[in-house]
Amino acid sequence: MIITAEQIISLLNLQPHPEGGYFRESYRSDEQIPPAGLPDRYPGARSFGTAIYYLLTPGTFSRMHRLATDEVFHFYLGDPVEMLQLWPDGTGGSITIGPDIARGMQPQVVVPRGVWQGSRLAAGGRFALLGTTVAPGFEFADYEVGQRGKLAAAYPHFRDLIAALTGGE
């Protein structure tokens, strides 16, 4: 039996994600790091770690954003994902997250804190089920949405992909 995106959404109880795609938090540590134990970039206590399921479909994408914390992506099932990373030094690059390591795909990808990121299914893909892990744990206060004009001006070599990963701005 071939599983569909709709079945995955139902079986894993995924919900629409504010940045695009579908998700569900699958883990949040019940222990917290107090503010005194964290760098100043965190405005309050954080869970030790969090994890989510994340699903992309042909009509969705992960909009350009950056986090205050490193994020680790894990490929679980489906078709390859194209991820754009834009680094603070003005460089950037595209990484393919997927199962075919012989063809250069990576089943696990780290996005360092402060790096702009956005993702979409590779052309022709039906869906991709990923997971992400964040430590200290994710909070929306640590999430910043990228603005198309500013990102395109700062990273002109990636203008077209930035436009695809920022939606109808």
C-alpha positions in Angstrom: 0.0 0.0 0.0 1.3 3.5 -0.9 0.6 6.0 1.8 -0.6 9.5 0.9 0.0 12.9 2.4 -3.7 13.0 3.6 -3.2 9.7 5.4 0.0 10.9 7.1 -1.8 14.1 8.2 -4.6 12.0 9.7 -2.4 9.3 11.3 0.0 11.7 12.9 -2.7 14.3 13.7 -0.8 17.0 11.9 -2.1 20.6 11.8 -1.3 23.5 9.4 2.0 25.2 10.4 2.1 29.0 10.4 5.2 28.9 8.2 3.7 26.5 5.7 3.2 22.7 5.6 1.8 20.6 8.4 3.2 19.7 11.8 2.7 18.4 15.3 5.0 18.8 18.3 5.9 15.2 19.2 8.2 16.0 22.1 8.8 18.8 24.6 11.1 18.2 27.6 9.4 18.7 30.9 12.6 20.2 32.3 13.5 23.9 31.7 16.7 25.8 31.5 16.3 29.0 33.6 17.1 32.4 31.9 20.3 32.7 33.9 21.6 29.5 32.2 20.9 30.8 28.7 22.5 33.3 26.3 20.9 36.8 26.3 19.2 36.1 22.9 16.5 34.1 24.8 13.9 36.2 26.6 12.9 33.6 29.1 13.3 30.0 30.3 13.3 27.3 27.6 12.6 23.5 27.6 15.7 21.4 27.3 14.6 20.3 23.8 11.6 19.9 21.5 10.9 17.8 18.4 8.2 18.0 15.7 6.9 16.1 12.7 6.8 18.3 9.6 5.1 17.5 6.3 5.5 19.3 3.0 3.1 18.7 0.1 3.2 20.2 -3.5 1.0 23.1 -2.5 3.1 24.1 0.6 6.6 25.3 1.5 8.5 26.3 4.6 8.6 30.1 4.3 12.0 31.8 4.8 12.8 32.2 8.5 15.5 32.0 11.0 15.7 30.8 14.6 17.8 31.8 17.7 18.7 28.1 18.1 20.3 25.4 15.9 17.7 23.2 14.2 18.3 19.6 13.1 16.2 18.2 10.2 15.6 14.5 9.9 14.2 12.9 6.7 11.7 10.1 7.4 9.6 9.3 4.3 8.6 10.5 0.9 10.3 12.6 -1.7 13.4 14.9 -1.6 13.2 18.4 -0.2 15.1 21.4 -1.5 16.3 23.7 1.4 17.8 27.1 0.9 20.2 28.4 3.6 21.4 32.0 3.6 24.3 32.7 5.9 25.1 35.9 7.8 28.3 36.4 5.8 26.2 36.9 2.6 26.8 33.4 1.2 24.2 30.7 0.8 23.4 27.4 -0.8 20.8 24.8 -1.6 20.8 21.4 0.1 18.7 18.4 -0.8 17.3 16.6 2.1 16.4 13.0 1.2 17.2 9.3 1.3 19.6 8.9 -1.7 22.9 9.6 -0.1 24.7 8.2 -3.2 23.3 11.1 -5.2 24.3 13.7 -2.6 21.1 13.9 -0.6 21.4 14.3 3.1 19.0 12.4 5.5 20.0 14.8 8.3 20.7 18.6 8.0 21.7 21.1 10.6 20.6 24.8 10.2 22.8 26.8 12.6 21.1 29.6 14.6 20.8 32.9 12.7 20.9 31.2 9.3 17.9 32.0 7.0 16.2 28.9 5.8 13.3 27.8 3.6 12.3 24.5 2.0 10.0 23.0 -0.6 9.5 19.7 -2.2 11.8 18.9 -5.1 10.0 19.2 -8.5 7.5 16.3 -9.0 7.4 15.3 -5.3 4.2 14.1 -3.7 5.1 14.7 -0.1 8.0 14.7 2.4 7.8 13.7 6.0 10.5 15.3 8.1 11.3 15.9 11.7 13.1 18.7 13.4 14.8 18.8 16.8 15.7 22.0 18.6 17.7 22.5 21.8 17.1 24.6 23.8 13.4 23.9 22.9 11.6 25.9 20.3 9.4 28.9 21.2 7.8 31.2 18.7 9.5 34.1 20.4 12.7 32.7 18.8 11.3 32.7 15.3 11.8 35.5 12.7 10.0 35.6 9.3 12.1 36.7 6.3 11.0 39.6 4.2 11.3 39.0 0.4 12.7 42.4 -0.5 15.3 42.5 2.3 16.5 39.0 1.6 16.6 39.4 -2.2 18.7 42.6 -1.7 21.1 40.9 0.7 21.4 37.7 -1.3 20.8 38.7 -5.0 22.2 35.3 -6.4 19.2 33.6 -4.7 16.5 36.0 -5.7 14.3 33.5 -7.6 14.4 30.9 -4.8 13.8 33.6 -2.2 10.7 34.7 -4.1 9.4 31.1 -4.2 10.0 30.6 -0.5 8.4 33.9 0.7 5.0 33.5 -0.9 2.9 36.3 -2.4 4.5 39.3 -0.7 
